[in-house]
Amino acid sequence: MRRIRYSAGSMRRASAGSIAAASSSVHPPADRRYTAATGTIGYRVPGVRHHQPFRRILQMTKDVLLPHRHGLHEDSAAIIIGVIIVALSLVIGWNARPTADAGSREKHPKGWRNPLSATIDKPQSWSDSPARSLVVVDKKDPAKVTPVSRAILLGMAWVVGVSAVGTLLRGRSLLAVLPGACALALLGGLAYLMAAQKVINHYNLEYPLWALLVGLVIGNTVGVPKWLEPSLQGEFLIKTGLVVFGAEVLFSRLLELGLPGLLTSWVVTPIVLVTTYLFGVYWMKIPSKSLCMVIAADMSVCGVSAAIATGAACKAKKEELSLAIGLSLLFTVAMMVVMPPFIQWTGMDPIVGGAWIGGTIDATGAVVAAGEMLGRSIDDKRPAEVAATVKMIQNSMIGIIAFAVAVYWAGWVDRDAAGPKSSLAAEAWRRFPKFILGFIGTSIACSVLFTSSPELSLLIDGAISGFTSRLRGWLFCVGFVCMGLQTNFRELAPTLASGRPLVLYCLGQALNLALSLAMASLTFGWLFRKVVEP
């Protein structure tokens, strides 16, 4: 009986007992053919199965489900997913476009209906029973209702899907993230449900406030369970939402107001931001410079979006972001309720009042609501249109402000003289939030498509109103829940007790109100009045 030599690879793959039992075995040619076909080294050992294809599948599965070292940066993953979402909505919308005769702007004032709109929605307005939030009541025929519970669940599924894909791109464990992502989506749905209550909705207490409160209450009372911690990807979700938000910032619409809109937004905003920051740091002596910057950007630019972008540039703490966003949301509600009747009471020009609203109220939704309240009093849509356009022009400054903050922080705030020397440009680029490039890219691409042809403008409008804006809302909502869960106000207790952040916000907003009113009166009321005349 002849002996068979085994290679080292074959010895490692076979068990010790099987190798000992097979050391004196003689293998027929069929075993050799099997070995060659499966790519193993040596002869097949009787009683031992070599599952090379199964092992490859198992290894691929482990690479997907378990963490590994090769992963993308959070900003890169946000850009990739955000661009894919926008592109997907445009491609599907184009494939489902109506015929030339039925696809005009007159028949589709809000753009072509995007098929993806059926896959995402939020809880509807309700008064006495939350169950009513699961149906849409026809305004013309109250007896006709359309259930949206499936679309709400699918909206949660979209958020879980974005979290899962982001986890894979960043090289993290999918098994550790999925259960928590589902729980966070449910908490986001709860925040949306609270915001949809009729009385709350009347005062425009929007979902970001309730999402933060839900997270803050849980995080600062019972605490965050261990199994939920890997799923807290609030910054990633908000960054992805901001990349998607770029599709809504269309340059052609920003230029509709021309020079008066640019002057009202781009002149006042930097002055208020810099003045508020310097006042908080050097006069009020607030210890955290990043908190002063986040408050200044949140209040002067465009609220939550600007706070996230500048917070990433100056490495602000989550507690500081939550504080700034909370102040912004509370003042947004108060200003939205007070400013329209104040403008009417003083007899101010409604166009000037609309520009004033757009330049001062932080949230875009609250700006539109306040502009519509003002317009209804005179039966004119122009105040709402002017207010919304001025706010969108401010939104376009997010990238510029974030880059300027990154340069300033790299050169003057966190410059370590004892540390390794690096160029200002390199340090500023390292701090610059790269997801802003995705925001700018989607904005430019959609702006070019929007102005290319009437059909593409209908496509863009339908994709925004039917899908991307809804998904952005869900991403923001769940992201704010995560931010609330990660916020520990005990760390900010000394600063909060002093009341200085609140005073800084009030003083900065007072300056913003005064300068915005002066610029709106100068541009819309005097120099460029003909731009907005019917």
C-alpha positions, 0 to 999 in steps of 0.5 A: 500500500503506497503512501499519499503525501498531503500538501500543507494547505490540504492538511490545514483544511482537513481535521486532525482525526480525518487526516490521520485516518486517511494517511494510508488511504488510496484514492481513485481517479474520481477523487482526483477529478473532484479535487481538481474541479473544486480547486483544492490541493491534494486528494479528497479525504473520505468522510471530510467535505471540502465546501470551498464555494460555501466558504466563499459565500460565508466569507462574503456574508461575513464581510457584509455583516461584520465590521472590517477595516476598509470603509469610506469616510462618513461624508463620502458615504453621505455624498454617494447615497444622496446622489444615488437617491436624487438620480434614482428619483429622476430616472424613475420619474423620467421613465414614467413621464406622461405623454406630450399632450398630458404633460404640460405645466398647466396640467401639472403645476407641481411637476410630473407625479413621481412613482416613488411618491407612493413609497413614502409619506408621513403621518397626516393631520389629526385632532382627536385620534392618532389613527386618523393620521394614517389616512388622507381625507379629500378636501373636496369630498370628506367621505373619500379617504386614502390610507397612507399607513403603507407609505408611512411604513415604507418611509421608515424602511427608506431610512433603515435602508439608508442606514444599512447602506451607509453602514456597509460603505463605512465598513461597520457591522450591519448586524449591530446596526439593523435592530437599532435602526428599526427602533430609531425609525419608529421613534422618528415616526412618533415625532412626526405623529406628534407634529401632525396633531392639529393644534400643534400643526397650527402653530407650526411646531414642526417635527425637528422640535419633537424629534429632539425632545423625544431623544432628549427625554429618553437619553437624559432619563432612562439612558440609551441601551447598549444595543442601540448605541451602534445605530446612532448615526444622526450626523450621517443621516442629516448629512445625507439629507442635506446632499438630497436637499441640494436638489431643491436649491435651484439657481434659476429660482434664486435669481428670480428676484435678482439683485434685491434678493441677493443683497437682502440675503448675502449682505446682512447674513455675514455681518450678523454671523461675524458680529454675533460670534465676536460678541459672544466670544469676546464680550459675553466671554462664553467659554466655547467658541464652537457654541458661539459659532453654531448659534451665530450660523443657526440664527443668521443663515438658515437654521438647522442646516447651517448649524450642522454644516458649521458644526462639522467645520468647527467640530462642535459637540452634539450638546452644543448643536442640540442647544443651538437647534433647540433655541432656533426652533423655539424662536422660529415658532414665536417669530412665525406667529408674531411677525405677520400680524406685526407687519399688518399692524404697522402698515408695512409694505407686504412685499418688504414684509415678505422679504423681512420674513425670509431674511429672519425666520430660520426654517424654510417651512416656517418662512413659507407659512408666515408668508402665506399668513401675510399674503392671505390678509391682502389676497396676494401670493407675492409675499410668500413667494418673496419670503421663500425665495429670499430664504432659499438664497440664504440656503445657498450660502451654506457651502460658503459659510462652512468653508469660511468657518473651516478656514478660520478655525484652522488658521486662528482657533485650533492652530497648535504652535507646538504641534506639527506644521501644516499649511493653512489650505491643507488644514482648512481642507481637512476641516471642511465638511466634504458633504457640502460638495455633494450639496453643491453638486446636486444643486448645480446638476438639478439647476442645469436640468431644470433650465434645459427644457420644460419637460425636465423642469416638470421632472425636477419639480415632481421628483422634489415634491413627490419623493426627495423632500419627503425622504429628506424630512424622514432622514432629518427627523431620525437624525434629530432623534439620534442627536437628542439621544446623544445629548447630555445636558449635564455637560452644558449645565454651567453654560445653561445656568448662566443664560448666556447662550439664550442672551446671545441668541436674542441679541443676535436675532435683534441685530438680524431683525434690524438689519434685514428690515433696513435692507429689505426696505432699501432694496424691495421698497425703494431701489428695486421696487419694479422687480416685484411689481405685477 
